[in-house]
Amino acid sequence: MELSDRITVITGGARGIGAEIAAELAAQGATLVLTDIIEDELQKTVEDFKGKNVKVEGVTLDVGNEQQVIDAFKYIGEKYGTIHILINNAGISPKVNGKRRSTHEIPLDEWESVLNVNLTGTFLCTRESLPYMQRGGWGRIVNISSLAGRTSGRIAGSHYSASKSGMGGFTRTVASEYGSYGITANCIAPGRIESPMTKTATEEANQKFISEIPVGRSGTPKEVASLVSYLCSEKAGYITGTTVDINGGIFMV
């Protein structure tokens, strides 16, 4: 129960990787505040956790809306007194008939929407969490990036790759600015993980991707969640400003 009573905010926490991260951190004793824009799925996930005696609350939130983020984090901070852990997991990757748009086909509104959720949302939630972590002298920020931000978008579009690549630079700067407060900031870059997002791609595209992975399979949300749990622990206090790849060996550095 290493994270006992740690107030933990997870964006995009209603399903997939976000919900699995929530389960993993709850097992370590964390108090969860799950946010998501999909209200019905969020409430279902919250009720499921409550049925397992997890300390959890759901807050409907569009992470790309500045005022909603300000209001949500003010509410969380006032109710719980602080914020210890932030997992920036919310993200979108638009497809058309299961396929990405090539760069010359991407309309500006779609480009801006992807960057607004994936990158600006990460900035806004981090910005609103940092003062609480500073006052408490301890914090963990884990940003869920992507293999697409480390190499190129095999299935995702260039807007998704750009947003996830930008997340790495943002994370390194936050780590350098706030390390003296006991705050660490790291990225995790998953490859092909079984999740609702991967199902938006065609079966053919997914199978081609898997055929190129050295371990011969997709990853699981639980494997990502286990890594997140470690980075949130005291054991990882000397790890900051890095991007940890979890991709079955398809990209190696």
C-alpha atoms as one frame of an Amber mdcrd trajectory, in Angstrom:
protein
   0.000   0.000   0.000   2.815   2.366  -0.917   0.448   5.009  -2.275  -1.882
   4.981   0.711  -3.873   8.229   0.861  -2.082   9.735  -2.127  -4.608  11.922
  -3.966  -4.376  10.803  -7.575  -5.953  12.433 -10.619  -6.198  10.336 -13.796
  -7.477  11.959 -16.978  -9.208   9.730 -19.497  -9.897   7.395 -16.597 -13.219
   5.948 -17.719 -11.909   3.025 -19.745  -8.949   1.332 -21.383  -5.468   2.215
 -20.173  -6.789   4.935 -17.857  -9.133   2.578 -16.008  -6.401  -0.055 -15.692
  -3.991   2.519 -14.268  -6.693   3.465 -11.790  -7.086  -0.160 -10.705  -3.335
  -0.585 -10.262  -2.913   2.579  -8.189  -6.010   1.789  -6.136  -4.398  -1.544
  -5.247  -1.521   0.509  -3.831  -3.945   2.494  -1.658  -4.342   5.643  -3.736
  -7.424   7.833  -3.484  -8.663   8.250  -7.055 -10.222  11.167  -8.867 -11.031
   9.982 -12.382 -11.837  12.493 -15.098 -13.251  11.896 -18.541 -15.403  13.638
 -21.106 -17.566  10.505 -21.560 -19.830  10.965 -18.558 -21.829   7.720 -18.681
 -18.760   5.489 -18.977 -17.011   7.487 -16.266 -19.853   6.988 -13.812 -20.032
   3.272 -14.605 -16.309   2.885 -13.936 -16.590   4.848 -10.701 -19.476   2.682
  -9.492 -17.525  -0.466 -10.360 -14.608   0.744  -8.253 -16.864   1.743  -5.372
 -18.226  -1.801  -5.401 -14.677  -2.952  -4.681 -14.314  -0.482  -1.780 -11.958
   1.788  -3.714 -11.819   5.428  -2.622 -12.854   7.059  -5.886 -14.722   9.984
  -7.390 -15.535  10.911 -10.974 -15.325  14.423 -12.436 -16.598  15.032 -15.965
 -13.937  17.069 -17.737 -12.848  18.232 -21.179  -9.109  18.598 -20.596  -8.785
  20.972 -23.550 -11.165  23.490 -21.971  -9.119  25.811 -19.757 -11.949  26.990
 -17.541 -13.211  23.449 -16.968  -9.697  22.367 -15.956  -9.282  25.335 -13.601
 -12.649  24.657 -11.974 -12.093  20.904 -11.706  -8.683  21.156 -10.080  -9.859
  23.888  -7.739 -12.684  21.586  -6.657 -10.306  18.643  -6.177  -7.759  20.720
  -4.281 -10.346  22.212  -1.958 -12.055  18.898  -1.275  -8.959  16.769  -0.687
  -6.518  19.438   0.469  -3.847  18.608  -2.089  -2.940  16.636  -5.211  -0.051
  14.175  -5.069  -0.157  12.317  -8.382  -1.287  13.323 -11.867  -1.612  10.871
 -14.746  -2.172  12.701 -18.043  -3.766   9.895 -20.026  -6.596  11.573 -21.980
  -5.995  11.520 -25.711  -7.644  11.264 -29.111  -6.495   9.859 -32.472  -9.112
  10.480 -35.197  -9.604   7.953 -37.982 -11.786   7.838 -41.101 -13.127   4.353
 -41.800 -10.424   2.966 -39.523  -7.567   4.749 -41.268  -5.617   7.927 -40.554
  -5.751  10.931 -42.831  -2.525  11.742 -44.641  -1.112  15.116 -43.634  -2.364
  16.931 -46.746  -5.897  15.716 -45.962  -6.079  16.857 -42.323  -8.437  19.825
 -41.823  -7.258  22.540 -39.469 -10.045  21.964 -36.968  -9.052  18.299 -36.595
  -5.375  19.244 -36.185  -6.226  21.789 -33.506  -8.587  19.400 -31.717  -5.912
  16.697 -31.412  -3.254  19.089 -30.121  -5.768  20.709 -27.790  -6.714  17.456
 -26.071  -3.398  15.602 -26.175  -0.888  18.380 -25.556  -2.687  21.468 -24.286
  -4.753  19.276 -21.970  -1.552  17.833 -20.518  -0.210  21.351 -19.982  -3.397
  22.647 -18.346  -3.793  19.741 -15.930  -0.105  19.863 -15.030  -0.194  23.609
 -14.496  -3.155  23.348 -12.136  -1.604  20.435 -10.175   1.880  21.837  -9.638
   1.080  24.408  -6.916  -0.394  21.666  -4.716   2.635  19.439  -5.269   4.997
  22.330  -4.559   3.311  23.103  -1.254   3.414  19.448  -0.266   7.040  18.984
  -1.291   6.226  15.823  -3.236   4.620  14.921  -6.532   4.500  12.453  -9.383
   3.475  13.395 -12.917   3.243  10.638 -15.513   2.305  11.601 -19.067   1.078
   8.880 -21.393   2.839   9.596 -24.683   3.138   7.114 -27.558   5.463   5.215
 -29.842   4.096   7.588 -32.507   5.782  10.460 -30.687   9.104   8.623 -30.609
   9.275   7.504 -34.242   6.412   8.249 -36.647   2.726   7.540 -36.894   2.311
   4.044 -38.323  -1.435   4.103 -37.778  -2.013   7.505 -36.146  -1.931  10.773
 -38.063   0.770  13.441 -38.030  -1.242  15.563 -35.594  -1.232  12.716 -33.056
   2.510  12.169 -33.546   3.187  15.883 -33.150   1.163  16.083 -29.945   2.858
  13.071 -28.387   6.320  14.234 -29.434   5.616  17.624 -27.873   4.655  15.900
 -24.665   8.231  14.659 -24.271   9.769  18.132 -24.454   7.141  19.503 -22.094
   7.812  16.724 -19.582  11.574  17.278 -19.590  11.127  20.988 -18.920   8.692
  20.386 -16.056  11.119  17.852 -14.571  13.968  20.362 -14.672  11.887  23.187
 -13.185  10.301  21.296 -10.279  12.745  18.577  -9.250  13.904  20.599  -6.261
  10.369  20.396  -4.842  10.424  16.599  -4.764   8.345  16.424  -7.930   9.195
  14.019 -10.741   7.769  14.137 -14.269   8.114  11.312 -16.761   6.573  10.036
 -19.984   5.565   6.528 -20.885   5.488   5.759 -24.624   3.322   2.691 -25.285
   3.393   0.881 -28.604   0.393  -1.167 -29.704  -1.707  -1.716 -26.589  -5.083
  -3.470 -26.481  -7.454  -0.566 -25.850 -10.529   1.196 -27.250  -8.216   3.481
 -29.261  -6.557   0.598 -31.119 -10.012  -0.662 -32.104 -10.584   2.508 -34.120
  -8.000   1.206 -36.606  -8.748  -1.578 -39.075  -8.038  -5.192 -38.164  -5.662
  -5.385 -41.113  -3.637  -2.400 -39.866  -3.485  -3.809 -36.339  -2.350  -7.238
 -37.512   0.345  -5.759 -39.748   1.617  -3.747 -36.799   1.676  -6.807 -34.532
   3.582  -8.808 -37.159   6.458  -6.336 -36.847   6.707  -6.521 -33.037   9.611
  -8.727 -31.859   7.637 -10.239 -28.951   4.831 -11.107 -31.388   1.833  -9.561
 -29.653   0.135  -6.384 -28.506   0.767  -5.085 -25.025  -1.892  -5.015 -22.317
  -3.206  -2.053 -20.329  -2.093  -3.844 -17.156   1.514  -3.839 -18.362   1.332
  -0.083 -18.879  -0.361   0.361 -15.508   2.380  -1.584 -13.725   4.974   0.778
 -15.154   2.932   3.799 -14.117   2.660   2.387 -10.602   6.427   2.068 -10.360
   7.034   5.636 -11.554   4.581   6.886  -8.922   6.377   5.073  -6.119   9.167
   6.181  -3.786  11.431   3.687  -5.543  11.355   5.882  -8.660  12.293   9.123
  -6.918  15.559   9.391  -8.882  13.873   8.933 -12.262  12.668  12.154 -13.853
  12.553  13.847 -17.235  12.703  10.602 -19.151  10.509   8.711 -21.598  10.132
   5.010 -20.889   9.288   2.882 -23.930   6.909  -0.066 -23.596   6.431  -1.461
 -27.088   7.495  -5.108 -27.304  10.781  -4.147 -28.954   9.449  -2.550 -32.132
  11.442   0.583 -31.272  14.715   0.302 -29.403  17.121   3.030 -28.343
